Every structure is written in C-alpha cells, then in structure tokens.
Amino acid sequence: MDNLTFIQKLIDTLVWPATALVMLGMLRQPISNIVESVSKLKYKDLEVEITKKDIKKLSPVVNGPHENALDIGNLKYIKSLAEISTTSAITESWQGLEKAIYVLAGVDRRQKGDGFSKVLLSMKETKQISDSTIDLIRKLREIRNTVVHLDSESFSEKDAVGYALSCEQVKSTLTLMKKVP
C-alpha cells in the first residue's frame, strides 16, 4: 500500500465521525434545549416521559388549615440541602414520603417482600389511600426517578423545594387518613 492509498483510506474512515462531531458541536445549544424540556425513557413495553413542567403541574393535595401541619424543620433542612444539591433534596423528600407510606401500610421496609407498587396497590384495595393520592405519589416517584437516573441538571432549587412541599402535603394527607377510622 502506497502513501496516497493510505491517506485516502484514513480520510474515508475519519470523515463521518468528524462530520458528526462538528454537527454535534454546532447544534449543541438547540439539542440541550430539547433535552432540557423532554426526557423520554423507553424499555420494551414501558415508556416513561417526564418533563420539567411536571413539577409545576403538581397541585397541593391538602388545602386549608392542615397546611400548617407541614414539618417546618424538615422543610428548612430540604431548602438548605437544595442549595447544595437538588438531587439530594429531592431524594431526601422522596425517602420521607416513602417511609410515611410504609408506616401507613404497616410494612417494615427491611422485611417487605413486595415492591413499592404492590404496597400502593394493597393500600388502594383496602381503601387506605385515594386514587388521586396514588396518582400524585406515582408522579412524584417518576420525577424522583428522572432526577436520580436521567437529568438532575434541569431542576432548580425552587423546583426541589416545590417537590419537597408536595411530598410533605402527601405525607400530611396520609397522616390524616390514618387518623380517620
């Protein structure tokens, strides 16, 4: 193989990857805007699509006098944690909600044989929890999974605090449901 043939083969091999990298560099900003607004995960029959806007759609579960029942100390902790890491703040909020759900269900986390979805389903069957609360819990879980596994960069401190407030409101709803026979 002479030098000219070698150079031609080298160019043929490198031209497409180089073109792809140049195009990616040129379109980096538009691509990042698209990725910020939509995260989609598809695996076999399971398809999950989460957008940052989902946090803003979360409506308060508890309205009225019970809003004062939110754990203020925990909220201050979450706010300070959100300043450091939004992922940690969202994860911490979710863990508190998950613990409250297991307490209401009467399931010890360490000894639970069923997954979280089965615990929710059994609570629904025994009418310990309403459908709207289950839907909100599932949405909160999707957001938590998105932040932890896919994209934590697009969530701000304000989003993390909003998520924590939603978790606290669901926890207070669960507490109220537990008190009502």
C-alpha positions in Angstrom: 0.0 0.0 0.0 1.5 3.3 -1.0 1.2 6.6 0.9 -1.6 8.0 -1.2 -3.8 5.0 -0.8 -3.2 5.0 3.0 -4.2 8.7 3.3 -7.3 8.1 1.2 -8.4 5.2 3.4 -7.6 7.2 6.5 -9.8 10.1 5.3 -12.6 7.7 4.3 -12.5 6.2 7.8 -12.4 9.5 9.7 -14.7 11.8 7.6 -18.1 10.6 9.0 -17.2 10.6 12.7 -15.5 14.0 12.3 -18.6 15.3 10.5 -20.9 14.0 13.2 -18.7 15.7 15.9 -18.7 19.0 14.1 -22.5 18.9 13.6 -23.0 18.0 17.3 -20.8 20.9 18.3 -22.7 23.3 16.1 -26.1 22.0 17.3 -25.1 21.7 21.0 -27.3 24.6 22.2 -30.5 23.6 20.4 -30.0 19.9 21.4 -29.5 20.9 25.1 -32.7 22.9 25.0 -34.6 20.0 23.6 -33.2 17.6 26.2 -34.0 20.0 29.0 -37.6 20.1 28.1 -38.3 16.4 27.4 -36.9 13.3 28.9 -38.2 10.1 27.5 -37.3 6.6 28.6 -38.5 3.6 26.7 -37.8 0.0 27.5 -39.7 -2.8 25.8 -43.4 -2.0 26.6 -42.6 0.5 29.3 -42.4 4.1 28.2 -41.9 7.0 30.6 -41.9 10.6 29.6 -41.1 13.3 32.2 -40.8 17.0 31.6 -39.6 19.6 34.0 -43.0 21.1 33.7 -44.5 18.2 35.6 -43.2 19.7 38.9 -45.2 22.8 38.2 -48.3 20.8 37.5 -48.3 19.2 40.9 -51.3 20.5 42.7 -51.5 20.7 46.5 -53.3 17.7 48.0 -54.1 19.4 51.2 -55.7 22.8 51.2 -56.8 24.9 54.2 -55.9 24.6 57.8 -53.9 21.4 57.5 -51.2 23.2 55.5 -49.8 24.3 58.8 -49.2 20.7 59.7 -46.2 20.6 57.4 -42.9 19.7 59.1 -41.2 23.1 59.1 -37.9 21.8 60.5 -37.7 19.2 57.7 -38.6 21.9 55.1 -35.7 24.1 56.3 -33.4 21.1 56.0 -34.6 20.4 52.5 -34.1 24.1 51.5 -30.5 24.0 52.8 -29.9 20.7 51.0 -31.4 22.1 47.8 -28.8 24.9 47.9 -26.1 22.2 47.8 -27.7 19.6 45.6 -31.2 19.5 44.1 -30.8 15.7 43.5 -30.1 15.1 47.2 -33.0 17.3 48.3 -35.5 15.5 46.0 -34.2 12.1 47.1 -34.4 13.0 50.8 -38.0 14.3 50.3 -39.0 11.1 48.5 -37.5 8.9 51.2 -39.6 10.7 53.8 -42.7 10.2 51.8 -41.8 6.5 51.1 -41.3 5.9 54.8 -44.7 7.5 55.7 -46.3 5.2 53.1 -44.7 2.1 54.6 -45.8 3.2 58.1 -49.4 3.7 57.0 -49.3 0.3 55.2 -47.9 -1.3 58.3 -45.0 -2.7 56.3 -41.4 -2.9 57.7 -39.1 -1.7 55.0 -36.4 -4.2 55.8 -38.8 -7.1 55.7 -41.0 -6.1 52.9 -41.4 -8.8 50.3 -43.4 -6.7 47.9 -42.3 -3.8 45.8 -43.5 -0.3 46.3 -46.1 -0.5 43.6 -47.6 -3.6 45.3 -47.8 -1.8 48.6 -49.7 1.1 46.9 -52.0 -1.4 45.2 -52.8 -3.1 48.5 -53.4 0.2 50.2 -55.8 1.1 47.4 -57.6 -2.2 47.7 -58.0 -1.7 51.5 -59.2 1.9 50.8 -56.4 3.3 53.0 -55.5 5.8 50.2 -57.4 7.5 47.4 -56.9 7.2 43.7 -55.9 10.9 43.4 -53.3 10.5 46.1 -51.9 7.4 44.4 -51.6 9.2 41.1 -49.8 12.1 42.8 -47.4 9.6 44.6 -46.7 7.9 41.3 -46.0 11.3 39.6 -43.7 12.2 42.5 -41.9 8.9 42.1 -41.5 9.4 38.4 -40.0 12.9 39.0 -37.6 11.4 41.6 -36.5 8.7 39.2 -36.0 11.2 36.5 -33.8 13.4 38.7 -31.8 10.5 40.1 -31.3 8.4 36.9 -31.7 10.8 33.9 -31.4 14.5 34.3 -30.8 16.4 37.6 -29.3 19.4 35.9 -32.6 20.9 34.8 -34.1 21.1 38.3 -33.6 24.3 40.2 -33.6 24.9 44.0 -37.1 26.2 43.6 -38.2 23.0 41.9 -36.6 20.9 44.6 -38.4 22.9 47.3 -41.7 22.6 45.4 -41.2 18.9 45.2 -40.5 18.7 48.9 -43.7 20.7 49.7 -45.7 18.3 47.5 -44.2 15.3 49.4 -44.9 17.0 52.8 -48.5 17.6 51.7 -49.0 14.0 50.7 -47.4 12.9 54.0 -49.9 15.1 55.9 -52.8 13.7 53.9 -51.6 10.2 54.7 -51.4 11.2 58.4 -55.0 12.5 58.2 -56.2 9.3 56.5 -54.5 7.2 59.2 -56.4 9.1 62.0 -59.8 8.7 60.3 -61.1 5.2 61.0 
